[in-house]
Structure formats: structure tokens, C-alpha cells
Amino acid sequence: MRVDLFDFELPQDRIALRPAEPRDSARLLVVPPSGPFDDRIIRDLPTFLRRDDVLVVNDTRVIHARLSGKRLRGELSAGVEATLIERLDASRWRALMRPAKKLQIGDLIRFGHETDGACLAGALDAHVDARGEEGEITLRFDLSGPALDDAIEAAGEMPLPPYIAGKRAADARDEADYQTVFAREAGAVAAPTAGLHFTPQLLAALEAQGVTLHRVTLHVGAGTFLPVKAEDTDAHKMHEEFARIDAATAQALNAARAKGGRIVAVGTTALRTLESAATPDGQIVPYAARTNIFITPGYRFRATDMLITNFHLPRSTLFMLVSAFCGLDRMKAAYAHAIANGYRFYSYGDASLLSRADT
């Protein structure tokens, strides 16, 4: 499909720089398969779900993937910034770096917090191991495994999305704001943002309604923010991310559907995990692998009945996904309604509850 079909005009003042307080007071646009839209708030979610429905959430936790430091080459040094985007093994990460063009294979990079203008506190060393075709850098750290994880947490900062980081710096509030209540499996460099709206009170209300909750893991990569540069969706190369569903969860989800319950994905990452793990006949099987599933209109959904998700960028793979779920015309109408009625967009913005078009 032509990528320009997924374009729309979004006023800059619709981009949320802070989340709603409390989290479950964010707005919720309910989009049924047909008929009028319903303007609600997240706290109303139990109204639209029923006993035996299942919420599937992504339990990935965002790491401190943004690192600042110095490139050291002999007696020369220069400031650098890195955003980790993909773990390759126990000691290596792919990263987006600035300035990348001046980096050479073998360069020593020393990350840490500058103290007196020269010394770096909690220094973490890495060497440039390789350069990628898209300008990304492979860093080989001097530490590995859990020791490296701890050092990255100490030396790094929360990696806010570019449309927020370009307008303000990350601060102490983001340490809590940019993690979901489900976060426990470290590895994401971006939050599964639909989960940011949930609170213990909302989860208790859903449980009282007879809705059960199950966890999957997809470590969100920075590729979720990359623009689609191709003119046709067939020419776009989707980024890969690691996803996992364990056997007990797969069995529970299949049992819920057999009883007539609906599977409600909390976020596009949960949906992509479910669809990656589903067989052609709709059975969900255990899964632990990298996925680059790219969902565009015409895709036949196998495992997901409803979707809770934030409002996405024009021409993005995520807007293509929701257009596949509800129909392109339906989603364009929903987004026009959201813009006209002051909904807030992107990671810290409001949410929508989507029903699949063919159900």
C-alpha cells in the first residue's frame, strides 16, 4: 500500500509532554466496529469488558539506555552520546550515536557522569566494534551480563522518545512516569505506552469484573520511532524485537477463548507478540524468538479481539497496525475526532479502545 495513505495533519500542541495525573484519568476514545465514537476516561474501561475477558500486558522494563561520555583516541577526546537500541549478546549492544560519522572501529568510548569537567563518575568503557549500514554502531563493553546491566543503569538515563526529548530534558519524574505498573523484565529502550495508563485501583476494578490478566514480554526497541521512508509498505524493512510467551500463558489464553472470552491486548507490542505466537487457526503457542511482524491493512488477525493503544504518529508502522485492526477509513475518522476534541497524542498521551473490524 502507498505510505501516504497513512498520513494526517497533527497539531504540535497535541503532543503530550507529561502523562495524566493520576494515570487512569487519561481520556479513552472507544472505537466500536461501526457507529459513533464514545468519549470516556481510562477508569471507565471495566464498563466495556466482561467476565472471562483477558487482558494481555507487556511486562518489559525500560532500561537507562541513553548514555553520555567521551570518545578517547590517544590524547584526543570528544563528547559523544549513545542510545542503546538492541542487545546482541552479553557484552555487545547496537546503538545510535552522535556524532557517529567521526567514530572509527576500535575507538574507546568512556561513558559516565561528568563531575569536575574532566572526570567521569561511574565510568563504563566500551569499544566501537562495528558500523552498520544504517549508521548504527556496535559497542563492545568491558563488562558483560548482570554486571553490565547494573553499570548501564548507573551511568545512563531514561531514554524519552524523540518527540518529547526534543522539547524537554528527562528528569526525576520520568523515572516513574515512563515505566508501567507491570514492568519487571529489563530490556526495553522504549516503554509499552498503553500500559502507562494502568493503576492498582483500575486493575482491582477489572479483577472484580471477572477480567483476568496475563503477561507477555516484548523488549521494545528504538525502531518503534523510526519513520517509514519507503513510498510503499512492501518496501519497508521492519525492525526486530525479542518477544516471549511462556507455555502456561499460552494455555491460559487458549482456554479463555474457548470459554468465549475475548483477548484484549494492552498495546501494540502485546498484540505483535500474540500474533507472532499464533498459529493459522488462532491457537497461541509458546514463543521465545525475535519478531519483525509488520501488520498492515489486509492482515488476518489470529489471536487478538480488542486493542488498547495510544494515538500514534502519521505514516508510522503503528498507525498502519491500528488501521489494519479497525480499517483505514475508520481509524482516520477516529483520529480526526480525537484531534478535534483535544485528545493528547503519543507516549504520554491519551488512549483508545479498539474493536477488531471483522468481529
N, C-alpha and C positions, 0 to 999 in steps of 0.2 A: 504494500500500500504506500501511497505518497505520504511522506512525513509531514508535509504542510497541512494535511487534513487534520492533524492533531494540534494545530496552533490556535491560540486565542489571546486576546489582549487582557493583561492583568495589571491593574494599577499598582505601583510600587508600595503605596501605603497599605496594601492588603497583606504584605509580608510581615508575619508576627516575629518580633524580636524577643519576646518573653512569653512563657506559657500562661494560660489562665490560672487564677488562684481562687479557690482550690482547683486541682486538676480536673475533677469531674464536673466543674461548672462551665467547661468549654461547650460551645454550641455543637449540635449534631443535626446534620441535614439527612433526613430519612428519604431514601430514593427507592420507592417500590418499582416493580417492573413497568407499571403504567399508572396513569392518574397523577394527581397533584403531589408535589413535594410537601414534606412536613418539617417545620422548623422546631427543633427541640433542643435539649441540652443532654450531655453525656449521661447525667444522672437518670435520665428517662429510659436508658437502654433496656432495663428489665421489662418495660412495657411491651417491647417488640419481640421478646424472646419467650420461649415456652418450656415447660418441663421436658427433659430429655434432650434439649439442645445442648451443644457442646461448643465451648469457646476454646480455640486453639491459639496459644500465645507463644511468642518467641522469647526465650529466656536468655538470649545473648546479653553480655555486659560490655559497654563501651570502655575501651582502654584509653590511656593517655597517649594517643597516637601522634600528637603534634609535638615535635622536638625542635629545639633551637640549640645552636652550638657554633663551632668553628671548624673550617677546613684547614688542616695543618699540612704544609708541604715544605719541608726543610725549615727555614727560619721565617717563612711567609705564612700568614694566616688570613682568613676572610670569614665573615659571618655567613652562616647557612641556616636554612630552615627545612625541616623534613616533615611530611605527613605519611605515616606508615599506612599502606593500603592492603598488603597481603602477606601473611606469614608463609614462608616457603619451607622452612624446616626449623630445627631447634635454635639455630643461631642466625638465620637469614630472613630478612624482610624486603619486599619490594616497597619502594617509597617514591612519592613525588617530592622533588627537592627544588629549592630556589637558592641561588641560581644554579640550574642543572647543567647548562652548556659549558661551564668552566670546570666541571668536575672531571677527573681522569681516573681510570681504573687504577686501584692501588692507593688512592688518596686516603689519608687518615681523617676521620671526622670525629671530633670530640664534642659530645652533647652534654648539656648541663646548664644550671642557672648561674649566670654571671654574678659575682659578688662584689669585687672591688674594681671592676673594669678590665680585669685580666684573668683572674682565677675563675674556674668553673666548679661550683659546688656539686657534689654527687656526680662526678664526671662519668660518662658512659662512652666508650670508644667503639668505633666501627670503621671498617674499610670499604671503599667502593669496590664491589665485586664484579659488577657488570652494568651495562647500559642497555635499555630496551628500545624497541622500535618506536614506541610512543613517547619516548623521553623519560620514562621511569628509570629509577636507579635501584640496583640490588645492593643492599648493605649487609655485610657480614660482621656481626657484633662479636666482641671479645668474650661475651658471656653467652650462655645458652640455657634453654629450658626455663624452669621456675626462677632461677637467678636473674635471667634476662627480663622476664616478666616483671619482677619486682623493681629492677633498675629502670625500666621504661615508665612504670607508674611513678617512681620518684623523680625522674628527670623530665617527664613530659607534661603536657596539658591536655585538657578536654578538647577534642577536635570539632568545633562547631561547624555546621555546614557553611559553604562559601557565601550563601546569600544572607547569612547572619554575621559571619566573621568579617565580611566586607563593610558592615555597618557599625559593629562594636566589638570590643575585645571580650574573650571569655573571662568569666570571673567566678568567685566562690559559689554564687547561686547556681551556676551551670553544673557544678559537681553533683548536685541533687536533681536539678531540673532535667538534665539530659540523660538520666537513667530511668528505666521503667521500674515499677514495683516488682516485676518478675525477674529482673536482671540477676544472673548468678554465674553464667558460663562466660568467662572473659575471652574476648577475641574480636569484637566488632570495632570498627573505626567510625561507625555512624549508628545512631540509635534507631531501633524499630519504632518509629514515632507514634503509630497508632496506640501502642501500649502506654505511652506517656500520660494518657487521659485517665488511667485506672487508679483507684484508691482502695484501701482496705474496706471502706464503707460500701463502695459500689460492688466489690466482689462479694461481700456478705449479702447484699440485696439480691445479686444474681444467684447465689447459692440457695437462698430462701425461695427463689422462684423455681428451683429444680434444675438450674443450669450447671453443668459440670465444667471443669477447667482442666485442660491438658497442655503440656509444654512440649515444644519442639525447639530446635536450635538452628538458626542460620546466622553466621557471623557476617554482618552487613559490611560490605566493602565500600571504598570511596567511589567506585564505579557507579554507584546509585545516583551520583550527582553529575556524571559526565553527560554532556549534551549529545544528542543524536546528530552526527554530522552528515550522514548519508541522506540522499534525497528520497530513497525508497527503503522501507523497513527490511526488505530482503538483503540489503547490503550492509546492515548494521551488525557488528560483532558484539554480542552480549558479554559482559564481564562474568567471571566465575566466582562463586562463593561456596564455602563449605556449609552443608546442611545435614541435619541428623534427626531421625525419628527412631526411637527405640521400639523393641518388639511389643512391650506392654502397652505403649501409647497407640501403636498401630492397631492392636487388637481391640482396645477400648473404643477407638474411633469407629472401627467397622461394626462393633456391637451396637454403638449408639445409632448409627444409620439404619441398621437392621431393625431397630425398635421404632423407627420413624423420626428420630431426632435429626436436626439439621446441624451441619458442621459450619461454624461461624469463625472465619479466620480473622484474627486481630492483626491487621496489617498485611501489606503485600508480601512481606518476607515470609510470614506464616503461610500465606496462600501459595507462594512459589515452592516452599518446602513440601506442602501437601501434594501439589500437582506433580512435583518431581518424584514423589514416592508412590504415586497411584498407578495401578495397572490400567490397561484399556477398559476393563469392565468396572472400574471405580473402586476396587479394593486397595486399601492402603497397606503397604508392606514396609518392614523395617528398612531404613535408608541411612547411609553414612558415606557421603561422597560429595564431590564438587558438582555444582549445578550451574548451568548457564541458560536455563529455560527462559525463553523470550516469548511472552504472551501478547499477541496482537489480535484484532478482530478476525473471527473465523476459527479461533481456537475452541476446541471442545473441552469444557471443564469436566473433570472426572471426580473430584473429591470435595469441592467447596460449594456450599449453598448460599452463604451470605458473607459479606466482607465489611469490616470496619476499617476505614482508612482516612488519612488526612487528605487535604487538597494539594495536588501535585503541579509540577512545572509544565508550561506549554511545551509540546514537542518531546516530552520525556517518555522513557520506556514505561514509567509508572502510569502516566495518563493513557498510554496505549493499552496497558493492562486493564485499567478500570473501564475503558471503552469496549474492550473485549467482553468484560463481565456483564455490562449493562446495555451495550450498544452505543456506537459513537454519537448518534444524534441525541440519545437520552443523556449521555454524560455532558455533551456540550450545553444542553438545556439546563442541567443541574448546576454546572459551573457558572453559567450566566446568571442563574438565580442566586447562587452564593455570592458572586461579585456584587450584584445589585443590592443585596441585603446585608452587606457588611461582614460577611464571614472572613475569618483570618486564615491565611494560606501557609503551607509548608510545615516544617518540623515542629514549630511551637504553635501552630495554628489550630483551627477547629477540625472537626471530623465529619465523616459521612457514614451512613449505614446503607449499604448497597445490597439489593436482592438480585440474584442472577436472572438475566433476561429470559432464559428458557425454562424457568421453574414455575 
